Amino acid sequence: MAKNPKWLLHMGLGRRVGNGTLLFSNGGGMKNRGFRVDVLKVDANRLDSKFRTHQTRFITSQQGDSKISRAKKAAETDMANPMNTDQFRVAAKAAVDEIANYYDNISDHRVVADVEPGYLRPLLPASAPLDPEPWESIQADIQSKILPGITHWQSPGFMAFFPCSSSYPAAIAEMYSNAFNGAHFNWICSPAVTELETIVMDWLAQALGLPECFLSGGPTHGGGVLHGSASEAILTVMVAARDKYLNEATAHLPEGEEKEEETWRLRSKLVALGSAGAHSSTKKAAQVLGVRFDTVPVSEENGFSMTGEALAKKLDQLKAKGLEPFYLTATLGTTDVCAVDDFASIAKALAPRAGKPGEVWVHVDAAYAGAALLLDENKPLAKPMAEFHSFNYNPHKWMLTTFDCSAVWVRARGHLINALSIKPPYLRNQYSDNELVTDYRDWQIPLGRRFRSLKLWFVLRSYGIRGLQAHIRNGVTLGESLEAKLATRPDLLTIFTKARFGLVSFRAKGDGEEQINSRTEKLYEAINASGLFYLTSTVVNGHFAIRVCTGVAAVREEHVQKLFDLLVETVEGQLKLE
């Protein structure tokens, strides 16, 4: 029988005797497990990450079938629990140190992973291991196999998309959340999980300056809930909007076949709307629900914002075709250029039907820029939300709360609950049946829920509103700094959209749209190929533009200057080659 020395130590069958030597003897635990063992010395220095190839042979003799059975059972028990509490303490502390070192040295990494598709499969076995592997081997593979394939979203060179921010308080909260692991779908499953979410969502709504109707104790019985993403939030409120529209449109009919037929007839005519700049999640939600999707055009003259005039025109066109617009996504900070829709004119265009059967449900998607409402100067943007039905933003984008954490508020929770509540016997309990508690499973599509509010609570308490304001304002200031730098080289670069909420977009200089698009695309590809920065592009009304977002917590003025210098150097080099 052959076993690895580390396995023997782990089983309590040996001890260290100093000078890098491991001693296994018949005075140890092996005798108690039914074995007679010769004394054996092993050089511990040879037990590196490849120690599985250096096996130690030892001599055993059978002392009865029952003793062999007990030894086998002990080994099986160990395999079923390969990490005990003491080992967890050691491994977890080592992991924390490794994570801290990763953040301290994140600038040393190329921002985008420099690997080819399929790089990982040849590095890993074709199937899962049959026996437990040592933690040291698993941890080593993080560095050698996983890290090379990671794009570093917390790097100061990451200025693509929108940030997916993190912080140490949020990371610690995730550790606790994992420790309290559960499905948390109703109050009784973990009262603290439900109640903390209600409290924290009210805190956050107040910090953003959202109208009182979105608070859990507000006059319209609204409230907030945490979802996994803005896409999930939009799909969820669209379900509620659909059911609300159909229920109101058929309320005059008695229950029965006629009402059912009318409901299905109307379903075939439903249309969900979003501006041309709205995130693709609205179109995807419409696809999932099997309803039509249409866009409201935007123009450069209006800063690529949706206006009430354009919306009213689209509504008239749809009605003329016999279609039923029932839902609209308005946006605070579009993904392409961070445009803000004209909420006042949108509310005015919808006013004739507001609050009546057949009204259009308006959801405001502020997935990224919603965090900017923490700043006092942006609070006026929150006031028009009282006219709309729901609002969402992602703390995991700009507010230092690790993914996933998407906050969504509704003006009237009843619409969500009516659309999504199902009560099988196995989910019932006295508190839910008597409507004494909130069951967030009725506010979402999945049943199970993560303890997301814990990390939000940790972040709000660790930073305070003032600390978060300082973080958000830093991102805004850096975006304005880049815009100012771009303006100093109009011979090479042109600003496409001015900095807003830390996002600025620009293009290369050129003669004619075709040349401008071509030069801009080449510039974009060259910057990303450098590995120093990661940017994303967009195409708005046929214009190819580079977008830079300065919201990552690690970004400083020196990084903005470095990017600008690289842009200038790259454009000048490309012009010389033409």
C-alpha positions in Angstrom: 0.0 0.0 0.0 1.5 3.4 -1.0 0.4 6.8 0.3 1.7 10.3 0.1 3.6 11.7 3.1 1.3 14.8 3.3 -1.7 12.5 3.3 -0.1 10.7 6.3 0.4 13.9 8.2 -3.2 15.0 7.3 -4.4 11.7 8.8 -2.4 12.2 12.0 0.0 9.3 11.1 3.2 11.2 11.4 5.0 14.2 12.8 7.7 16.7 12.0 11.1 16.2 13.8 12.9 19.3 12.5 15.5 20.0 9.8 13.0 19.4 7.1 12.4 15.8 8.1 9.1 13.9 8.5 9.0 10.9 10.8 6.5 8.1 10.4 6.7 5.3 13.1 4.7 2.6 14.7 4.4 4.8 17.7 2.0 7.1 15.9 -1.6 7.0 14.9 -1.2 4.1 12.4 -0.9 1.5 15.2 -4.2 2.7 16.5 -5.8 2.2 13.1 -4.8 -1.4 12.9 -1.4 -1.2 11.1 2.2 -2.1 12.1 4.6 0.3 10.4 8.4 0.4 10.1 10.1 3.7 11.0 10.5 5.9 8.0 12.2 9.3 7.3 11.2 11.5 4.4 12.8 14.8 3.2 10.0 17.4 3.6 11.7 19.7 1.1 10.8 17.4 -1.7 7.1 17.8 -0.9 6.5 20.7 -3.3 3.5 21.4 -5.5 4.3 18.2 -7.4 4.5 16.0 -4.3 2.0 13.6 -5.7 4.9 12.1 -7.8 7.0 11.5 -4.8 5.1 8.7 -2.9 6.3 6.9 0.2 6.0 3.2 0.6 5.4 1.6 3.9 4.9 -1.9 5.2 1.6 -3.0 6.7 0.3 -6.2 8.0 -3.2 -7.2 8.4 -4.5 -7.5 12.0 -8.0 -8.8 11.3 -10.7 -7.9 8.8 -12.5 -5.6 11.2 -9.4 -3.5 11.7 -8.9 -3.1 7.9 -12.5 -2.2 7.6 -12.1 0.6 10.3 -9.0 1.9 8.5 -10.9 2.0 5.2 -13.8 3.8 6.8 -11.5 6.4 8.3 -10.0 7.1 4.9 -13.4 7.4 3.3 -14.5 9.8 6.0 -11.4 12.0 5.3 -12.2 12.0 1.5 -15.7 13.2 2.2 -14.4 16.1 4.2 -11.1 17.1 2.6 -10.9 20.5 4.4 -11.6 20.6 8.1 -12.0 23.8 10.2 -8.3 24.2 11.0 -7.3 23.7 7.4 -10.0 26.2 6.3 -8.5 28.8 8.6 -5.1 28.4 7.0 -6.4 28.2 3.4 -8.8 31.2 3.9 -6.0 33.4 5.4 -3.7 32.4 2.5 -6.4 33.3 0.0 -7.0 36.7 1.6 -3.3 37.5 1.5 -3.2 36.4 -2.2 -6.3 38.6 -3.0 -4.8 41.6 -1.2 -1.5 41.1 -3.1 -3.5 40.9 -6.4 -5.1 44.3 -5.7 -1.9 45.9 -4.6 -0.1 44.8 -7.8 -3.0 44.9 -10.2 -1.3 47.5 -12.4 1.4 45.0 -13.2 -1.0 42.9 -15.2 -2.0 43.4 -18.8 -5.6 44.7 -18.6 -7.1 42.3 -21.1 -6.3 38.6 -20.9 -3.7 37.7 -23.5 -4.9 34.2 -24.4 -6.6 32.5 -27.4 -10.1 31.0 -27.3 -9.9 27.5 -25.8 -6.6 28.2 -24.0 -7.8 26.5 -20.7 -8.9 23.1 -21.9 -5.4 21.7 -22.7 -4.2 22.9 -19.2 -6.8 20.9 -17.3 -7.6 17.2 -17.1 -10.2 15.7 -19.3 -12.4 14.8 -16.3 -12.8 15.7 -12.6 -10.4 14.0 -10.2 -11.7 10.8 -8.5 -9.8 11.5 -5.2 -9.4 14.8 -3.3 -6.6 17.0 -4.4 -4.5 19.0 -1.9 -5.5 22.6 -1.4 -2.0 23.8 -2.3 -2.4 22.3 -5.7 -5.7 24.0 -6.3 -4.4 27.3 -5.1 -1.3 27.1 -7.3 -3.6 26.5 -10.3 -5.3 29.9 -9.7 -2.0 31.6 -10.4 -0.8 29.4 -13.3 -4.0 28.6 -15.1 -6.8 31.0 -14.2 -5.1 34.3 -13.7 -3.7 34.4 -17.3 -7.3 34.3 -18.5 -8.6 37.1 -16.4 -9.4 40.5 -17.7 -8.7 42.9 -14.8 -11.9 45.0 -14.2 -10.4 46.7 -11.2 -7.3 47.8 -13.0 -6.8 51.6 -13.5 -6.4 50.8 -17.1 -9.9 49.4 -17.3 -12.0 52.1 -18.9 -14.3 50.0 -20.9 -18.1 49.4 -20.6 -19.1 50.7 -17.2 -17.2 49.7 -14.1 -18.0 46.6 -12.1 -16.6 47.9 -8.9 -15.6 46.1 -5.7 -14.3 47.0 -2.3 -12.8 45.1 0.7 -16.0 45.7 2.8 -18.1 44.1 0.1 -15.7 41.2 -0.3 -15.9 40.5 3.5 -19.7 40.7 3.3 -19.7 38.0 0.6 -17.7 35.8 2.9 -20.4 36.1 5.6 -23.1 35.7 3.0 -21.5 32.4 1.9 -21.2 31.3 5.5 -25.0 31.9 6.0 -25.7 30.1 2.8 -29.3 29.5 2.1 -32.1 30.1 -0.5 -33.8 32.9 1.6 -37.0 33.0 -0.5 -39.3 34.0 2.3 -39.2 35.7 5.7 -39.1 32.6 7.8 -36.1 31.2 5.9 -34.0 33.9 7.4 -35.8 36.9 9.0 -32.6 39.0 9.0 -32.1 38.6 5.3 -35.5 39.9 4.4 -35.6 42.7 7.0 -32.2 44.0 6.3 -33.0 44.2 2.6 -36.1 46.3 3.3 -34.2 48.6 5.5 -31.1 49.0 3.3 -33.3 49.6 0.2 -35.0 52.5 2.1 -31.6 53.9 3.1 -30.5 53.8 -0.5 -33.7 55.3 -1.9 -33.3 58.2 0.5 -29.6 58.7 -0.3 -30.5 58.9 -4.0 -33.3 61.4 -3.4 -36.0 59.1 -4.8 -39.6 60.2 -4.2 -41.3 58.9 -1.1 -43.6 56.6 -3.2 -40.6 54.2 -3.6 -40.1 53.7 0.1 -41.4 50.6 1.8 -43.6 52.7 4.1 -44.6 55.2 1.4 -48.1 56.3 0.5 -48.4 54.0 -2.5 -47.1 50.8 -0.9 -44.0 50.8 -2.9 -40.6 49.5 -2.0 -37.3 48.1 -3.2 -35.8 44.7 -3.9 -32.4 43.5 -4.9 -32.0 41.5 -8.1 -29.0 40.0 -9.9 -28.8 42.5 -12.7 -30.6 45.3 -14.5 -31.6 42.9 -17.2 -33.4 40.8 -14.6 -35.0 43.9 -13.1 -36.3 45.0 -16.5 -37.7 41.6 -17.3 -39.4 41.4 -14.0 -41.1 44.8 -14.2 -42.1 44.1 -17.8 -44.0 41.0 -16.6 -45.8 43.1 -14.0 -46.6 45.8 -16.7 -48.0 43.2 -19.1 -50.2 41.6 -16.5 -51.4 45.0 -15.2 -52.3 46.1 -18.7 -54.2 42.9 -19.6 -56.0 42.8 -16.3 -57.2 46.4 -16.6 -58.1 46.0 -20.3 -60.3 43.0 -19.6 -61.7 44.0 -16.2 -65.1 44.7 -17.6 -65.5 41.1 -18.8 -66.8 38.2 -16.5 -64.4 35.3 -15.8 -64.7 32.7 -18.4 -64.0 31.9 -22.0 -64.7 35.3 -23.4 -62.3 37.0 -21.1 -59.6 34.5 -21.8 -60.0 34.9 -25.6 -59.8 38.7 -25.2 -56.7 38.4 -23.1 -55.0 36.3 -25.7 -56.1 38.6 -28.5 -54.6 41.6 -26.7 -51.4 39.7 -25.9 -50.7 39.4 -29.6 -50.8 43.2 -30.0 -48.6 44.2 -27.1 -45.5 46.4 -27.8 -42.7 47.2 -25.4 -40.7 50.4 -26.2 -37.3 51.8 -25.5 -35.3 54.6 -27.1 -32.7 53.9 -29.8 -30.1 54.3 -27.0 -31.8 52.0 -24.4 -29.9 49.0 -23.3 -30.5 45.8 -25.2 -32.0 44.2 -22.1 -35.3 45.8 -22.9 -35.4 44.1 -26.3 -34.3 40.8 -24.7 -37.1 41.0 -22.1 -39.6 41.5 -24.9 -38.2 38.4 -26.7 -38.6 36.4 -23.5 -42.2 37.5 -23.0 -43.0 37.0 -26.7 -44.2 40.6 -27.3 -43.2 43.1 -29.9 -40.4 45.6 -29.4 -40.0 48.9 -31.0 -37.6 51.9 -30.6 -38.2 55.6 -30.2 -35.7 57.4 -32.4 -33.2 59.9 -30.8 -31.2 62.7 -32.5 -27.8 64.3 -32.0 -29.5 67.7 -31.7 -31.2 66.5 -28.5 -28.0 64.9 -27.1 -29.2 61.4 -28.1 -32.0 61.7 -25.5 -35.5 60.4 -26.0 -38.1 63.2 -26.0 -41.8 63.3 -25.3 -42.4 64.6 -28.8 -40.7 61.6 -30.4 -42.5 59.2 -28.0 -45.9 60.7 -28.7 -45.3 60.3 -32.4 -44.3 56.6 -32.0 -47.3 55.9 -29.8 -49.6 57.4 -32.5 -48.0 55.2 -35.2 -48.4 52.1 -33.1 -52.1 52.8 -32.2 -52.8 53.5 -35.9 -51.6 49.9 -36.6 -54.0 48.5 -34.0 -51.1 47.7 -31.6 -51.1 48.2 -27.8 -48.0 49.9 -26.4 -47.9 48.9 -22.7 -44.3 49.4 -21.5 -41.5 51.9 -21.9 -37.9 51.9 -20.7 -36.6 55.5 -20.2 -32.9 55.8 -19.4 -30.8 57.9 -17.0 -27.3 57.4 -18.5 -27.5 55.3 -21.7 -24.8 52.7 -22.3 -23.4 54.2 -25.5 -23.0 57.9 -24.5 -24.6 58.3 -21.1 -27.5 60.4 -22.4 -30.4 61.2 -20.1 -33.9 61.0 -21.5 -36.2 64.1 -21.2 -38.3 62.8 -18.3 -40.5 65.9 -18.0 -41.6 65.8 -21.6 -42.0 62.0 -21.5 -44.3 62.3 -18.5 -46.3 65.1 -20.3 -46.7 62.9 -23.4 -48.1 60.1 -21.3 -50.2 62.2 -19.0 -53.6 61.8 -20.8 -53.6 58.1 -19.9 -51.6 58.2 -16.6 -53.3 56.4 -13.8 -56.0 55.0 -16.0 -56.6 51.6 -17.4 -54.4 51.1 -20.5 -51.6 53.4 -19.3 -48.0 52.8 -20.4 -45.8 51.5 -17.6 -42.7 53.6 -17.5 -39.5 52.1 -16.1 -36.4 54.2 -15.6 -33.1 52.3 -16.2 -30.3 54.1 -14.4 -28.0 51.0 -14.1 -24.8 53.0 -14.1 -25.5 56.6 -13.7 -28.0 56.1 -10.9 -25.1 56.2 -8.4 -24.5 59.9 -9.5 -27.8 60.8 -7.7 -25.8 60.5 -4.5 -24.4 63.9 -5.4 -26.5 66.8 -4.3 -26.1 68.6 -7.7 -27.8 65.6 -9.4 -30.7 65.2 -7.0 -33.1 67.2 -9.3 -32.9 64.3 -11.8 -34.7 62.1 -9.2 -37.8 64.2 -8.8 -39.6 63.2 -12.0 -39.4 59.6 -11.0 -42.6 60.1 -9.0 -44.4 60.1 -12.3 -43.1 56.7 -13.3 -43.8 53.1 -12.1 -40.3 51.7 -11.4 -36.6 52.6 -11.2 -33.4 50.6 -11.1 -29.7 51.1 -10.7 -26.7 48.8 -10.0 -24.6 49.4 -6.9 -22.3 46.8 -8.4 -21.4 49.2 -11.2 -20.2 52.4 -9.6 -20.9 52.1 -5.9 -18.2 49.7 -4.8 -20.5 46.7 -4.2 -19.4 43.5 -5.8 -21.4 41.8 -8.5 -24.2 40.9 -8.4 -26.3 43.6 -6.8 -29.0 45.4 -8.8 -31.5 47.6 -6.9 -35.0 48.1 -8.2 -37.9 50.0 -6.7 -41.6 50.0 -7.6 -44.2 52.6 -6.8 -46.8 50.0 -6.1 -45.6 46.6 -5.0 -49.0 45.0 -5.6 -48.4 44.9 -9.3 -45.3 42.8 -8.9 -46.9 40.5 -6.3 -50.1 40.0 -8.4 -48.0 39.0 -11.4 -45.4 36.8 -9.7 -46.9 35.3 -6.5 -47.6 31.5 -6.5 -48.3 29.8 -3.2 -47.8 26.0 -3.2 -48.4 24.4 0.2 -44.7 23.7 0.8 -44.0 27.5 0.8 -46.8 28.5 3.1 -46.3 29.6 6.8 -48.3 31.5 9.3 -46.4 34.8 8.8 -46.8 34.8 5.1 -50.4 33.6 5.2 -51.4 36.4 7.5 -49.5 39.0 5.4 -47.4 40.0 8.4 -44.1 40.0 6.4 -42.6 40.7 3.0 -41.7 37.6 0.9 -39.3 38.8 -1.7 -39.8 35.7 -3.8 -43.0 37.4 -5.0 -40.9 40.3 -6.2 -38.7 38.4 -8.6 -38.7 35.6 -11.2 -36.5 33.0 -9.4 -37.6 31.4 -6.1 -34.2 31.3 -4.3 -32.4 34.5 -3.2 -28.9 35.5 -2.2 -28.1 37.6 0.9 -27.2 40.6 -1.3 -28.2 43.3 1.1 -25.4 42.4 3.5 -22.7 43.7 1.2 -24.7 46.8 0.5 -25.1 47.3 4.2 -21.3 46.9 4.7 -20.5 49.4 2.0 -22.9 52.0 3.2 -21.6 51.8 6.7 -17.9 51.5 5.8 -17.9 54.5 3.5 -20.8 56.5 4.6 -22.7 58.7 2.2 -19.9 61.2 2.2 -17.3 58.6 1.3 -19.4 57.3 -1.5 -20.0 60.9 -2.8 -16.2 61.4 -2.8 -15.7 58.3 -4.9 -18.4 59.2 -7.4 -17.2 62.8 -7.7 -13.7 61.5 -8.4 -15.0 59.5 -11.4 -16.9 62.6 -12.7 -13.9 64.8 -12.3 -11.6 62.4 -14.2 -14.0 62.2 -17.1 -14.0 66.0 -17.3 -10.2 66.0 -17.1 -10.0 63.7 -20.2 -12.5 65.9 -22.1 -10.3 69.0 -21.4 -7.2 67.2 -22.6 -8.9 66.0 -25.8 -10.0 69.6 -26.5 -6.3 70.6 -26.6 -5.7 68.5 -29.7 -8.5 69.4 -32.2 -6.1 68.6 -35.0 -6.1 64.9 -34.0 -9.2 64.2 -32.0 -12.8 65.5 -31.8 -15.1 65.2 -28.8 -18.3 63.2 -29.8 -20.2 63.6 -26.5 -19.0 65.7 -23.6 -18.1 64.1 -20.3 -21.2 63.1 -18.3 -21.1 60.9 -15.2 -17.5 60.0 -15.9 -18.1 58.9 -19.5 -16.7 60.8 -22.5 -16.7 59.7 -26.2 -14.5 60.9 -29.0 -13.4 60.3 -32.6 -10.3 60.7 -34.7 -10.1 63.7 -37.0 -10.7 63.1 -40.6 -12.2 64.2 -43.9 -15.6 62.8 -44.4 -17.5 60.2 -42.3 -15.9 57.2 -43.9 -12.4 58.3 -43.1 -13.3 59.4 -39.6 -14.9 56.0 -38.8 -12.0 54.2 -40.3 -9.3 56.2 -38.4 -11.3 56.0 -35.2 -11.7 52.2 -35.4 -8.0 51.8 -36.1 -7.1 54.0 -33.1 -9.5 52.0 -30.9 -7.9 48.7 -31.9 -4.4 50.0 -31.4 -5.1 51.2 -27.8 -6.6 47.9 -26.8 -3.8 45.9 -28.4 -1.3 47.8 -26.3 -2.6 46.0 -23.2 -2.2 49.2 -21.2 -5.8 50.1 -21.4 -9.1 48.5 -22.3 -11.7 50.8 -24.0 -15.0 50.1 -25.7 -16.5 51.6 -28.8 -20.0 52.4 -29.9 -21.9 53.3 -33.1 -24.5 56.0 -32.8 -26.6 56.9 -35.9 -23.7 55.6 -38.0 -20.9 57.4 -36.2 -18.2 55.1 -34.8 -16.9 56.5 -31.5 -14.5 55.5 -28.7 -16.0 55.7 -25.2 -13.9 56.0 -22.0 -15.4 55.6 -18.6 -13.3 56.8 -15.6 -15.5 55.2 -12.8 -13.1 52.4 -11.7 -12.0 53.2 -8.1 -8.3 52.7 -8.9 -8.2 55.4 -11.7 -6.3 58.5 -10.9 -5.3 61.6 -12.9 -2.0 60.0 -13.8 -3.8 57.2 -15.6 -6.0 59.7 -17.5 -2.8 61.6 -18.6 -1.2 58.3 -19.6 -4.2 57.4 -21.8 -4.3 60.8 -23.4 -0.6 60.7 -24.2 -1.0 57.2 -25.7 -3.9 58.4 -27.9 -1.9 61.3 -29.2 1.2 59.2 -29.9 -0.9 56.5 -31.6 -2.8 58.9 -33.9 0.3 60.7 -34.9 2.0 57.4 -35.7 -1.0 56.3 -37.8 -1.1 59.5 -39.8 2.6 59.1 -40.7 1.8 55.7 -42.2 -1.0 57.0 -44.4 
